[in-house]
Amino acid sequence: MKVSLNIGINRYDRSFYGGNIDLAQCVRDAHAMLDFVEGRGFVPALMTDGLATLDNFKGKMGELAKTLKKGDTLF
């Protein structure tokens, strides 16, 4: 199995992450990577902005840890 976890955050919580820089292309890049990996046989997963939380990331990684086997690929 080949799985790709694509994450893009344009809008983020500055009180959590710090900084004062607006991001404009991260979500677009995550979608572009999704298209790229789908054409190469990966099962894609996408998290953007409000869905790209630490809890959702940990949950997805926990799912994948239970599912993926030796020889599988996580991108």
Backbone torsions as a table, in degrees:
resi	resn	phi	psi	omega
1	MET	NA	140.9	176.4
2	LYS	-122.9	122.5	-177.3
3	VAL	-124.0	139.8	176.6
4	SER	-122.9	122.8	176.5
5	LEU	-102.8	110.5	-175.6
6	ASN	-107.9	123.7	-176.1
7	ILE	-125.4	131.7	176.4
8	GLY	-141.7	128.0	-178.4
9	ILE	-125.9	112.8	171.2
10	ASN	-93.8	-42.5	-179.9
11	ARG	-105.1	122.0	-175.8
12	TYR	-136.3	161.8	-179.2
13	ASP	-82.5	104.8	-177.2
14	ARG	-65.6	-28.4	178.7
15	SER	-68.8	-26.7	178.5
16	PHE	-86.7	-47.9	-173.8
17	TYR	-91.9	-19.2	-176.1
18	GLY	78.4	-177.6	177.1
19	GLY	79.7	166.9	-179.8
20	ASN	-141.2	44.1	-176.8
21	ILE	-114.6	124.8	174.9
22	ASP	-79.1	137.7	177.5
23	LEU	-104.9	142.7	-174.8
24	ALA	-127.5	-18.6	-172.0
25	GLN	-118.9	-2.8	-174.3
26	CYS	-64.9	-41.7	178.8
27	VAL	-66.4	-42.8	177.7
28	ARG	-60.0	-43.5	179.5
29	ASP	-63.5	-39.7	178.5
30	ALA	-62.9	-40.2	176.8
31	HIS	-67.1	-38.7	178.8
32	ALA	-65.0	-40.4	177.7
33	MET	-66.3	-35.9	177.3
34	LEU	-59.8	-46.5	177.2
35	ASP	-61.3	-41.1	-179.1
36	PHE	-61.4	-49.5	-175.2
37	VAL	-74.1	-31.3	177.6
38	GLU	-60.0	-37.9	179.3
39	GLY	-72.9	-4.6	-179.3
40	ARG	-118.8	19.0	172.6
41	GLY	84.3	12.5	178.1
42	PHE	-87.1	150.3	168.8
43	VAL	-89.6	114.1	-174.4
44	PRO	-89.4	149.1	169.7
45	ALA	-129.9	142.1	-174.8
46	LEU	-130.3	131.3	172.4
47	MET	-129.7	123.5	177.6
48	THR	-131.1	151.7	177.6
49	ASP	35.8	-112.0	-173.4
50	GLY	-61.7	-23.6	177.9
51	LEU	-85.7	-14.5	-177.3
52	ALA	-89.7	60.3	179.5
53	THR	-95.5	162.5	178.1
54	LEU	-61.5	-41.4	179.5
55	ASP	-63.5	-43.2	178.7
56	ASN	-65.3	-39.3	178.0
57	PHE	-62.8	-48.5	179.4
58	LYS	-60.4	-42.0	179.3
59	GLY	-62.0	-45.0	180.0
60	LYS	-64.7	-42.9	179.0
61	MET	-64.5	-35.8	176.0
62	GLY	-64.1	-43.4	175.4
63	GLU	-58.2	-48.1	-177.2
64	LEU	-65.4	-36.5	178.9
65	ALA	-61.7	-32.2	178.6
66	LYS	-81.0	-24.6	-172.8
67	THR	-95.1	-44.1	-173.6
68	LEU	-73.3	145.5	-179.0
69	LYS	-119.1	168.9	175.8
70	LYS	-54.5	131.4	-180.0
71	GLY	96.9	-15.3	175.6
72	ASP	-74.5	166.0	-179.4
73	THR	-122.7	130.6	171.6
74	LEU	-116.6	119.7	-178.5
75	PHE	-114.3	NA	NA
